[in-house]
Amino acid sequence: MSFMSPPPPGFTSEVLPPSDTVRWVPSRKAAVINAINDGRITVEEACQRWRLSIEEIQLWQRAMDKAGQPGLRVTRVQIYRPLFESDEIKVNND
């Protein structure tokens, strides 16, 4: 199981995290977002495979768009969550 384990050496955004991933480090989040953006997996498949919500994936996507992979750090998401979520509100009202 992947609980509390760092990404393995040589881990890149081209490699998808194991389906039992519990600890979501920025590189794993980026791998999922990149796979979705590249069309290798759908949002629905990602939600089912890793037991994630669509909202969580959307938050990761906005964090990547605004701040790149460093924006996926939990501390950064906590700090910038209002900024990342404010785009969702603007997009939905347009």
N, CA and C of each residue as an Amber inpcrd file, in Angstrom:
protein
   282
   0.8480000  -1.1700000   0.0000000   0.0000000   0.0000000   0.0000000
   0.8930000   1.2310000   0.0000000   0.3680000   2.3650000  -0.4730000
   1.1510000   3.5810000  -0.6550000   1.0940000   4.5340000   0.5320000
   0.5160000   4.1220000   1.6390000   0.3370000   5.0220000   2.7740000
   1.6730000   5.5670000   3.2720000   1.7750000   6.8950000   3.3070000
   2.9340000   7.6190000   3.8350000   4.2390000   7.3090000   3.1110000
   4.1670000   6.8290000   1.9020000   5.4040000   6.5660000   1.1750000
   5.6270000   7.6570000   0.1390000   6.8580000   8.1200000   0.0020000
   7.1470000   9.1290000  -1.0210000   7.1170000   8.4660000  -2.4010000
   7.0570000   9.2690000  -3.4510000   7.0990000   8.6780000  -4.7840000
   8.4030000   7.9020000  -4.9640000   8.3610000   6.8310000  -5.7240000
   9.5810000   6.0570000  -5.9270000  10.6030000   6.8410000  -6.7340000
  11.8890000   6.5120000  -6.6090000  12.9090000   7.1920000  -7.4070000
  12.5840000   7.0530000  -8.8880000  12.7840000   8.1250000  -9.6230000
  12.5170000   8.0960000 -11.0460000  11.0590000   8.3040000 -11.4040000
  10.2180000   8.6060000 -10.4080000   8.7990000   8.8280000 -10.6580000
   8.6410000  10.0810000 -11.5010000   7.8970000   9.9910000 -12.5830000
   7.6340000  11.1510000 -13.4310000   6.1400000  11.3210000 -13.5910000
   5.7500000  12.4320000 -14.1860000   4.3260000  12.6960000 -14.3700000
   3.7120000  11.7740000 -15.4200000   4.5220000  11.0030000 -16.1360000
   3.9950000  10.0650000 -17.1290000   3.5190000   8.7740000 -16.4680000
   3.9790000   8.5030000 -15.2560000   3.6030000   7.2870000 -14.5390000
   2.4250000   7.6090000 -13.6290000   1.3580000   6.8260000 -13.7540000
   0.1910000   7.0640000 -12.9050000   0.3950000   6.4180000 -11.5360000
  -0.0890000   7.0790000 -10.4880000   0.0410000   6.5200000  -9.1390000
  -0.7500000   5.2200000  -9.0070000  -0.3550000   4.3780000  -8.0660000
  -1.1210000   3.1510000  -7.8190000  -2.5520000   3.4890000  -7.3960000
  -3.4660000   2.6010000  -7.6800000  -4.8720000   2.8530000  -7.3480000
  -5.1230000   2.8990000  -5.8400000  -4.1910000   2.3630000  -5.0510000
  -4.3650000   2.3870000  -3.5940000  -3.6330000   3.5580000  -2.9350000
  -3.2830000   4.5680000  -3.7200000  -2.5670000   5.7280000  -3.1800000
  -3.4000000   6.4180000  -2.1100000  -2.7670000   6.6970000  -0.9920000
  -3.4130000   7.3880000   0.1090000  -2.7530000   8.7490000   0.3210000
  -1.4540000   8.7970000   0.1810000  -0.7060000  10.0380000   0.3900000
  -0.4830000  10.7110000  -0.9600000  -1.1060000  11.8650000  -1.1500000
  -1.0700000  12.5610000  -2.4250000  -0.0410000  13.6830000  -2.4090000
   1.1680000  13.3620000  -2.8370000   2.2240000  14.3570000  -2.9580000
   2.0190000  15.1000000  -4.2780000   2.6140000  16.2940000  -4.4310000
   2.4020000  17.0760000  -5.6560000   2.6930000  16.3180000  -6.9590000
   3.7260000  15.5000000  -6.9750000   4.0600000  14.7900000  -8.2170000
   2.9630000  13.8010000  -8.6130000   2.3260000  13.1840000  -7.6450000
   1.2310000  12.2470000  -7.9450000   0.0010000  12.9990000  -8.4410000
  -0.3080000  14.1250000  -7.7960000  -1.4370000  14.9400000  -8.2470000
  -1.1840000  15.4180000  -9.6750000   0.0300000  15.8760000  -9.9440000
   0.3870000  16.3520000 -11.2810000   0.2770000  15.2310000 -12.3060000
   0.6630000  14.0250000 -11.9330000   0.5720000  12.8880000 -12.8470000
  -0.8700000  12.6360000 -13.2560000  -1.7790000  12.7200000 -12.3010000
  -3.1940000  12.5110000 -12.6000000  -3.7110000  13.6310000 -13.4980000
  -3.4090000  14.8710000 -13.1620000  -3.8680000  16.0100000 -13.9660000
  -3.2930000  15.9330000 -15.3760000  -2.0140000  15.6020000 -15.4980000
  -1.4000000  15.4970000 -16.8230000  -2.0280000  14.3720000 -17.6410000
  -2.3320000  13.2600000 -17.0010000  -2.9660000  12.1360000 -17.7030000
  -4.3600000  12.5290000 -18.1930000  -5.0890000  13.2750000 -17.3870000
  -6.4170000  13.7400000 -17.7960000  -6.2720000  14.7130000 -18.9610000
  -5.3600000  15.6600000 -18.8280000  -5.1660000  16.6610000 -19.8830000
  -4.6770000  16.0420000 -21.1890000  -3.8860000  14.9780000 -21.0930000
  -3.3600000  14.2990000 -22.2860000  -4.3570000  13.3130000 -22.8800000
  -5.4740000  13.0890000 -22.2040000  -6.4850000  12.1680000 -22.6940000
  -6.1860000  10.7080000 -22.4130000  -5.2230000  10.4330000 -21.5220000
  -4.9020000   9.0450000 -21.1800000  -5.9040000   8.4450000 -20.2120000
  -6.6520000   9.3090000 -19.5230000  -7.6650000   8.8650000 -18.5670000
  -8.7090000   9.9750000 -18.4810000  -9.9510000   9.6060000 -18.2300000
 -10.9970000  10.6220000 -18.0780000 -11.1040000  11.0320000 -16.6170000
 -11.7700000  12.1390000 -16.3910000 -12.0010000  12.6010000 -15.0170000
 -12.7900000  11.5450000 -14.2520000 -13.7870000  10.9840000 -14.9030000
 -14.6170000   9.9690000 -14.2490000 -13.7910000   8.7390000 -13.8780000
 -12.9110000   8.3140000 -14.7870000 -12.0440000   7.1660000 -14.4900000
 -11.1060000   7.4790000 -13.3340000 -10.5710000   8.7070000 -13.3140000
  -9.6740000   9.1070000 -12.2260000 -10.4090000   9.1060000 -10.8950000
 -11.6300000   9.6410000 -10.8930000 -12.4240000   9.6610000  -9.6500000
 -12.6590000   8.2460000  -9.1360000 -13.0060000   7.3660000 -10.0250000
 -13.2830000   5.9870000  -9.6100000 -12.0060000   5.2670000  -9.1890000
 -10.9470000   5.4030000  -9.9830000  -9.7010000   4.6690000  -9.7100000
  -9.0760000   5.0530000  -8.3750000  -9.0590000   6.3770000  -8.0820000
  -8.3790000   6.8390000  -6.8550000  -9.3570000   7.3130000  -5.7870000
 -10.6420000   7.0830000  -5.9670000 -11.6570000   7.4830000  -4.9990000
 -11.5510000   8.9780000  -4.6640000 -11.5240000   9.7840000  -5.7250000
 -11.4420000  11.2340000  -5.5930000 -12.7680000  11.8460000  -6.0190000
 -13.0210000  13.0530000  -5.5550000 -14.2090000  13.7690000  -6.0120000
 -13.8500000  14.6110000  -7.2300000 -14.8390000  14.9220000  -8.0140000
 -14.6190000  15.8100000  -9.1620000 -14.1260000  17.1650000  -8.6680000
 -14.6580000  17.6160000  -7.5430000 -14.2420000  18.9100000  -6.9830000
 -12.7620000  18.9200000  -6.6270000 -12.2680000  17.8070000  -6.0990000
 -10.8480000  17.7200000  -5.7400000  -9.9780000  17.8070000  -6.9940000
 -10.3600000  17.0930000  -8.0260000  -9.5990000  17.1300000  -9.2680000
  -9.6590000  18.5280000  -9.8830000 -10.8230000  19.1660000  -9.8290000
 -10.9300000  20.5330000 -10.3430000 -10.0310000  21.4930000  -9.5640000
  -9.9650000  21.3160000  -8.2510000  -9.0940000  22.1510000  -7.4270000
  -7.6340000  21.9350000  -7.8170000  -7.2310000  20.6750000  -8.0160000
  -5.8610000  20.3840000  -8.4510000  -5.5780000  21.0330000  -9.8060000
  -6.5400000  20.9560000 -10.7240000  -6.3510000  21.5340000 -12.0520000
  -6.1410000  23.0440000 -11.9580000  -6.9850000  23.7120000 -11.1720000
  -6.8420000  25.1640000 -11.0170000  -5.5170000  25.5130000 -10.3480000
  -5.1140000  24.7190000  -9.3590000  -3.8330000  24.9610000  -8.6890000
  -2.6830000  24.8300000  -9.6770000  -2.7360000  23.7960000 -10.5300000
  -1.6930000  23.6110000 -11.5510000  -1.6900000  24.7720000 -12.5360000
  -2.8860000  25.2080000 -12.9570000  -2.9890000  26.3040000 -13.9200000
  -2.4320000  27.6030000 -13.3540000  -2.6770000  27.8470000 -12.0730000
  -2.2710000  29.1150000 -11.4540000  -0.8330000  29.1160000 -10.9470000
  -0.3810000  27.9760000 -10.4020000   0.9160000  27.9700000  -9.7250000
   1.8270000  26.8240000 -10.1320000   1.4180000  26.0150000 -11.0940000
   2.2380000  24.8710000 -11.4920000   2.2360000  23.7910000 -10.4170000
   3.1330000  22.8440000 -10.5540000   3.1850000  21.7290000  -9.6010000
   3.3920000  22.1840000  -8.1580000   4.1850000  23.2440000  -7.8810000
   4.3080000  23.6810000  -6.4840000   2.9690000  24.0890000  -5.8550000
   2.0220000  24.5260000  -6.6740000   0.7070000  24.8930000  -6.1600000
  -0.0910000  23.7100000  -5.6440000   0.3790000  22.5050000  -5.9400000
  -0.3120000  21.3000000  -5.4890000   0.1000000  20.8690000  -4.0820000
   1.0790000  21.5350000  -3.5050000   1.4510000  21.2120000  -2.1220000
   0.2750000  21.5260000  -1.2150000   0.0150000  20.6860000  -0.2570000
  -1.1360000  20.8640000   0.6330000  -1.1020000  22.2340000   1.2830000
   0.0640000  22.6740000   1.7100000   0.1430000  23.9790000   2.3620000
  -0.2270000  25.0920000   1.3920000   0.1310000  24.9560000   0.1340000
  -0.2080000  25.9710000  -0.8610000  -1.7010000  25.9430000  -1.1780000
  -2.2680000  24.7600000  -1.2840000  -3.7020000  24.6550000  -1.5490000
  -4.4710000  25.2830000  -0.3940000  -4.0230000  25.0510000   0.8400000
  -4.7020000  25.6460000   1.9870000  -4.6110000  27.1630000   1.9350000
  -3.4400000  27.6790000   1.5770000  -3.2450000  29.1280000   1.5330000
  -4.0500000  29.7500000   0.3930000  -4.0090000  29.1230000  -0.7740000
  -4.6060000  29.7020000  -1.9700000  -5.9970000  29.1770000  -2.3020000
  -6.5640000  28.3070000  -1.4690000  -7.8760000  27.7100000  -1.7670000
  -8.9110000  28.7600000  -2.1600000  -9.0460000  29.8910000  -1.4360000
 -10.0470000  30.8800000  -1.8540000  -9.7990000  31.3950000  -3.2790000
  -8.5530000  31.5870000  -3.6420000  -8.2210000  32.0390000  -4.9920000
  -8.5750000  30.9660000  -6.0120000  -8.2010000  29.7180000  -5.7390000
  -8.4810000  28.6250000  -6.6620000  -9.9880000  28.3970000  -6.7790000
 -10.7170000  28.5060000  -5.6830000 -12.1550000  28.2840000  -5.7140000
 -12.9040000  29.4590000  -6.3110000 -12.3590000  30.6700000  -6.2230000
 -13.0540000  31.8360000  -6.7690000 -13.2010000  31.7250000  -8.2790000
 -12.2580000  31.0740000  -8.9560000 -12.3730000  30.8760000 -10.3960000
 -13.5490000  29.9850000 -10.7310000 -13.8070000  28.9930000  -9.8840000
 -14.9320000  28.0920000 -10.1220000 -16.2360000  28.8800000 -10.0930000
 -16.3490000  29.7810000  -9.1450000 -17.5650000  30.5750000  -9.0190000
 -17.7260000  31.4660000 -10.2570000 -16.6430000  32.1160000 -10.7000000
 -16.7050000  32.9710000 -11.8650000 -17.0500000  32.1810000 -13.1170000
 -16.4670000  31.0160000 -13.2830000 -16.7120000  30.1880000 -14.4670000
 -18.1690000  29.7440000 -14.4930000 -18.7020000  29.3380000 -13.3540000
 -20.0750000  28.8440000 -13.2930000 -21.1000000  29.9380000 -13.5230000
 -20.7450000  31.2000000 -13.2480000 -21.6900000  32.3040000 -13.4120000
 -21.6240000  32.9140000 -14.7930000 -20.6490000  32.5690000 -15.6030000
 -20.5290000  33.1520000 -16.9470000 -21.5260000  32.5710000 -17.9100000
